[in-house]
Amino acid sequence: MKCIRILVWILCACLVSVAWGQQLAGKCINNWSEFHRTNMMRWNPCEHVLNVNNVGSLQRKWSFKTTGGKFYLGPSPAVVNGIVYVGSLENKVYALNARTGAKLWSYTVGHSVTSSPAVSSGVVYVGSYDLNVYALNARTGAKLWSYPTGGSVASSPAVANGVVYVSSFDGSLYALNARTGVLLWSYGSGGNMSSPAVANGMVYVGSYDGNVYALDASTGTLLWSYDSGAVVDSSPAVANGVVYVGSTDNKVYALNDSTGALLWSYPTGGYVVSSPAVANGVVYVGSNDKNVYALNASTGAKLWSYRTGKWVRSSPAVANGVVYVGSLDNNVYAFNASSGALLWSYTSGGSVASSPAVANGVVYVGSDDGKVYTFGLKKGRK
């Protein structure tokens, strides 16, 4: 029996090693499955089509116009297995063919959808201003379950280990069974809460009461909190033992993920509502001072900044040496992640608070003109 256990352990270790090796070799699954892209960093290490040398040739592939709706305060599209999932202010959740933009299905909820969908195991999870969290069949759009919270749900769900974590404007964070929608636990703070991030058995979330909270993912027990002194609407990013988050005290914070101890803070010239992205030792984040910042993840030292025309509430996405982000000046930008050099931009018909998703050589983003935009390279160009 002992030998069998050892063999099983070796087999599991080999499978994990193979999976990790495939990811390092660029063969991992190239999806953007939720707001944080599962790794809680808004970084896609599997993207190997777009790069600093060809991103300047991005062209608009297709756009999808919602029927009278708009994107408000930044729903980010999710892209999984060739399908784009996104919500809009017209009370609908859409599934679109990622290659053509054709509508595959839509599901109507009771109020606006500003939550960014999360997709896991064939299910789409999304919140609505009708106070509910919904679980929809990813292939058909059929409702599997819904859970009523005590307030509007603008939070983007995070899914981990069979649990959906989502915040509500009733000031609570909910943990729901991903299969059934049954409430596992909830935690209430002194104000509305940001979208959560889940890592290493803990859930991290910002609150309008000024705090960043760390909770046990299994029980909801409070492990620590850090008071920034102002509203924390930014969603935390978690990388290498550090929680990165913005606050409306105009600062970006780096906190020890186990204790909440302050490691560093960086002052910007405006509210930091944008959620940070972390890749290769650098933190990328936008500010209401109109700038996109790149900060050293270990020290908080500024590496570069780029000034756009208006507030940057969009959360950056990082893939293969390129940073993508929107601005309320109507533009989507692509920067060299190392130098901050502008590589490409596109002017949409409305402000871009939506956060980009990048997968399989295509950039997906919403605009306040009510459209989902996609950008890719001309066929045959690499």
C-alpha positions in Angstrom: 0.0 0.0 0.0 2.9 2.3 0.9 4.4 1.7 -2.5 1.2 2.5 -4.3 0.9 5.8 -2.4 4.5 6.7 -3.4 3.7 5.9 -7.0 0.6 8.0 -6.9 2.5 10.9 -5.4 5.2 10.6 -8.0 2.6 10.6 -10.8 0.9 13.7 -9.4 4.2 15.5 -9.1 5.1 14.6 -12.7 1.7 15.9 -13.9 2.2 19.2 -12.0 5.7 19.4 -13.4 4.5 18.8 -17.0 1.7 21.4 -16.6 4.2 23.9 -15.3 6.7 23.1 -18.0 3.9 23.5 -20.6 3.2 26.9 -19.2 6.8 27.9 -19.2 7.0 26.7 -22.8 4.1 28.9 -23.8 1.7 25.9 -24.3 -0.7 26.8 -21.4 -4.3 27.6 -22.1 -4.5 31.1 -23.4 -7.8 32.3 -21.9 -8.7 35.4 -19.9 -11.3 33.8 -17.6 -12.0 36.5 -15.1 -11.1 40.1 -14.2 -7.8 39.1 -12.5 -7.2 36.3 -15.1 -7.2 33.6 -12.4 -3.6 34.4 -11.3 -4.8 37.5 -9.5 -2.3 39.7 -11.4 -4.0 40.7 -14.6 -1.0 39.2 -16.5 -1.3 36.6 -19.3 2.0 34.7 -19.4 0.5 32.5 -22.1 0.2 35.2 -24.8 3.0 34.8 -27.4 1.4 36.3 -30.6 1.4 40.0 -29.7 4.7 41.6 -28.7 6.5 44.9 -28.6 7.6 44.5 -32.2 4.2 43.9 -33.8 1.6 45.4 -31.5 1.9 48.7 -33.4 0.2 46.9 -36.3 -2.9 46.1 -34.4 -6.1 46.6 -36.4 -9.7 46.6 -35.4 -11.1 43.2 -36.2 -14.8 43.6 -35.2 -17.0 45.5 -32.8 -20.3 44.5 -31.2 -22.9 47.2 -30.5 -25.1 46.4 -27.5 -28.8 47.3 -28.1 -28.9 50.7 -26.4 -26.6 49.8 -23.6 -23.2 51.1 -22.5 -20.3 49.9 -20.4 -20.0 51.8 -17.2 -17.0 51.9 -14.8 -15.2 49.2 -16.5 -16.6 45.7 -17.0 -13.8 43.7 -18.5 -14.6 41.0 -21.1 -13.8 37.4 -20.3 -12.5 35.2 -23.1 -12.6 31.5 -22.8 -12.4 28.8 -25.5 -13.2 31.1 -28.4 -16.1 32.9 -26.7 -16.2 36.5 -25.3 -18.5 37.1 -22.3 -19.4 40.6 -21.3 -22.2 42.5 -19.5 -23.8 45.9 -20.3 -26.0 48.6 -18.8 -29.0 47.4 -20.8 -29.5 44.5 -18.3 -27.8 41.8 -20.4 -25.0 39.4 -20.4 -23.6 38.5 -23.8 -21.7 35.6 -25.3 -20.0 36.4 -28.6 -18.0 34.4 -31.1 -14.4 35.6 -30.4 -13.4 35.3 -34.1 -16.4 37.0 -35.7 -18.2 38.9 -33.0 -21.5 37.1 -33.8 -23.9 36.9 -30.9 -24.2 33.3 -29.6 -26.6 34.1 -26.8 -27.7 36.8 -24.4 -29.3 36.6 -21.0 -31.5 39.4 -19.5 -31.3 40.2 -15.8 -33.3 42.7 -13.8 -30.9 45.6 -13.9 -27.6 46.9 -15.2 -24.6 44.6 -15.4 -21.3 46.4 -14.6 -19.7 43.3 -13.1 -17.0 41.6 -15.1 -17.9 37.9 -15.8 -15.9 35.0 -14.4 -15.9 31.7 -16.3 -15.0 28.4 -14.7 -15.9 24.8 -15.5 -18.4 25.7 -18.2 -20.3 28.3 -16.0 -20.4 32.1 -16.3 -20.7 34.0 -13.0 -21.7 37.6 -13.0 -23.3 40.2 -10.7 -26.1 42.7 -11.4 -27.6 45.8 -10.0 -30.8 43.8 -9.5 -28.9 42.6 -6.3 -28.3 39.1 -7.6 -25.3 37.0 -8.5 -26.0 34.7 -11.5 -24.6 31.4 -12.7 -25.2 30.8 -16.4 -24.4 27.8 -18.6 -21.4 29.1 -20.6 -22.6 27.3 -23.8 -26.3 28.1 -23.8 -26.8 31.0 -21.4 -29.4 29.1 -19.4 -29.6 30.1 -15.8 -28.3 27.5 -13.4 -28.9 29.5 -10.2 -29.0 33.0 -8.7 -28.3 34.3 -5.2 -29.9 37.5 -3.8 -27.5 39.7 -1.9 -28.6 42.8 0.0 -27.3 45.3 -2.5 -26.3 46.0 -6.1 -23.5 43.7 -7.3 -20.9 45.6 -9.4 -18.1 43.4 -8.1 -16.4 41.0 -10.5 -16.5 37.5 -9.1 -13.4 35.4 -8.4 -13.7 31.6 -8.5 -11.3 29.3 -6.7 -11.6 25.7 -5.4 -15.3 25.4 -6.2 -16.2 28.7 -4.5 -17.5 32.0 -6.0 -16.3 35.1 -4.1 -18.2 38.3 -4.8 -18.9 41.7 -3.1 -22.2 43.6 -2.9 -23.1 47.2 -2.2 -24.6 46.0 1.0 -21.0 46.1 2.4 -20.6 42.4 2.4 -18.3 39.8 0.8 -20.1 36.5 -0.1 -18.6 33.1 -0.6 -21.0 30.9 -2.6 -20.9 27.2 -3.6 -20.0 27.5 -7.3 -22.2 24.5 -8.2 -25.3 25.2 -6.2 -25.2 28.9 -5.2 -25.6 28.0 -1.6 -24.1 30.6 0.8 -21.0 29.3 2.6 -20.2 32.4 4.5 -20.3 36.2 4.3 -18.3 39.0 5.9 -19.6 42.5 6.4 -17.4 45.7 6.5 -18.3 49.3 7.1 -18.9 50.1 3.5 -19.2 48.8 -0.1 -16.4 46.5 -1.2 -14.2 46.1 -4.2 -13.8 43.0 -6.4 -12.0 40.3 -4.4 -8.8 38.5 -5.2 -8.1 35.0 -4.0 -4.6 33.6 -3.4 -2.9 31.1 -1.1 -6.1 30.3 0.8 -7.0 33.9 1.5 -9.4 36.5 0.1 -8.3 40.1 -0.2 -10.8 42.9 -0.8 -10.9 46.7 -0.5 -13.7 48.6 1.2 -15.3 52.0 1.1 -14.5 52.2 4.9 -10.9 52.7 3.9 -9.6 49.2 4.8 -8.1 46.4 2.9 -9.3 43.1 4.4 -7.7 39.7 4.3 -10.1 36.8 5.1 -9.7 33.0 5.4 -11.0 31.7 2.1 -12.6 28.7 3.7 -14.3 30.3 6.7 -14.5 34.1 6.2 -12.5 34.7 9.4 -10.8 38.1 9.4 -7.0 37.6 9.4 -5.9 41.2 9.1 -7.0 44.6 7.9 -5.1 47.7 6.8 -6.6 51.2 7.0 -5.6 53.5 4.1 -7.7 56.3 5.4 -9.8 56.6 2.3 -12.1 54.7 0.0 -10.5 51.5 -1.5 -12.4 50.9 -4.7 -9.4 49.4 -6.4 -9.3 45.6 -6.5 -6.2 44.0 -5.0 -3.6 42.2 -7.0 -1.5 39.5 -5.3 2.0 38.4 -6.3 5.0 36.9 -4.6 3.7 37.4 -1.1 2.5 41.0 -1.6 -0.9 42.6 -2.0 -0.9 45.6 -4.3 -3.9 48.0 -4.2 -4.9 51.6 -4.8 -6.8 54.1 -2.7 -8.6 57.4 -3.1 -6.0 58.9 -0.8 -4.1 59.0 -4.1 -1.7 56.2 -3.2 -0.7 52.8 -4.4 0.0 50.4 -1.5 2.1 47.2 -1.2 1.2 45.1 1.9 2.6 41.8 3.2 0.0 39.2 2.2 0.2 37.3 5.5 0.3 40.1 8.0 -1.0 43.3 6.2 2.2 45.1 7.2 3.0 48.1 5.0 5.9 47.5 2.7 5.7 50.7 0.7 3.3 53.2 -0.7 3.6 55.5 -3.8 1.8 58.8 -4.1 0.1 59.8 -7.3 -1.7 63.0 -8.1 -5.2 61.6 -8.0 -7.5 58.9 -6.9 -6.3 55.3 -7.6 -9.4 53.4 -8.6 -7.6 51.4 -11.3 -6.7 47.9 -10.1 -3.0 47.1 -10.4 -1.4 44.5 -12.7 1.8 42.8 -11.8 4.3 41.1 -14.1 8.0 40.5 -14.0 8.7 42.5 -10.9 6.7 45.6 -12.0 3.4 47.0 -10.8 1.3 48.8 -13.5 -1.7 51.0 -12.4 -3.7 54.0 -13.6 -4.6 57.1 -11.6 -7.1 60.0 -11.8 -4.1 62.3 -12.3 -4.4 61.0 -16.0 -1.2 58.9 -15.7 -0.3 55.2 -16.1 2.5 54.2 -13.7 5.0 51.5 -13.7 6.5 50.9 -10.2 9.2 48.6 -9.0 7.2 45.8 -7.2 9.8 45.4 -4.4 10.5 49.1 -3.6 7.7 51.2 -5.1 10.2 53.3 -7.1 8.7 54.8 -10.2 10.2 53.2 -13.4 8.1 55.3 -15.8 4.8 57.0 -16.3 2.7 58.1 -19.3 0.2 60.9 -19.2 -3.1 60.4 -21.1 -5.7 62.9 -21.8 -8.1 62.1 -18.9 -8.5 59.9 -15.8 -7.2 56.3 -16.0 -9.8 54.2 -14.2 -9.2 51.2 -16.5 -7.1 48.4 -15.0 -4.0 47.5 -17.1 -3.5 44.1 -18.7 0.0 42.8 -19.3 1.0 40.2 -21.9 4.3 39.4 -23.5 6.1 42.7 -22.7 3.2 44.9 -23.5 0.8 46.9 -21.2 -2.7 47.6 -22.4 -5.0 50.1 -20.7 -7.9 52.4 -21.4 -8.5 56.1 -20.5 -11.5 58.3 -20.2 -10.0 60.3 -23.1 -11.7 57.6 -25.3 -8.4 55.8 -26.1 -7.0 52.3 -25.6 -3.3 52.3 -25.3 -0.4 49.8 -25.6 2.9 50.5 -24.0 6.3 48.9 -23.9 6.2 47.3 -20.4 9.9 48.0 -19.8 10.3 51.5 -21.1 6.8 53.0 -21.2 7.1 53.9 -24.9 3.8 54.3 -26.6 3.5 51.5 -29.2 -0.2 51.8 -30.3 -3.4 53.5 -29.5 -7.0 53.5 -30.8 -9.7 56.1 -30.3 -13.2 54.7 -29.6 -16.5 56.6 -29.6 -16.6 56.9 -25.8 -14.6 56.9 -22.6 -12.7 53.6 -21.9 -13.1 52.6 -18.2 -13.3 49.0 -19.2 -10.2 46.9 -18.5 -8.7 45.1 -21.5 -8.4 41.3 -21.8 -5.7 39.8 -24.0 -5.7 36.3 -25.4 -4.6 34.4 -28.5 -3.2 37.5 -30.2 -6.4 39.6 -29.7 -7.2 42.6 -27.4 -10.8 42.8 -26.1 -12.2 45.9 -24.4 -15.5 47.8 -23.9 -16.2 51.5 -24.4 -18.9 53.9 -23.2 -20.1 54.1 -26.8 -21.8 50.8 -26.0 -19.4 48.7 -28.1 -17.1 45.8 -27.5 -14.0 46.2 -29.5 -11.4 43.6 -30.6 -8.0 44.3 -32.1 -5.6 41.9 -33.8 -2.9 41.6 -36.4 -3.6 41.4 -40.1 -3.9 37.8 -41.2 -0.5 36.2 -41.8 1.4 38.9 -39.8 3.4 37.8 -36.7 
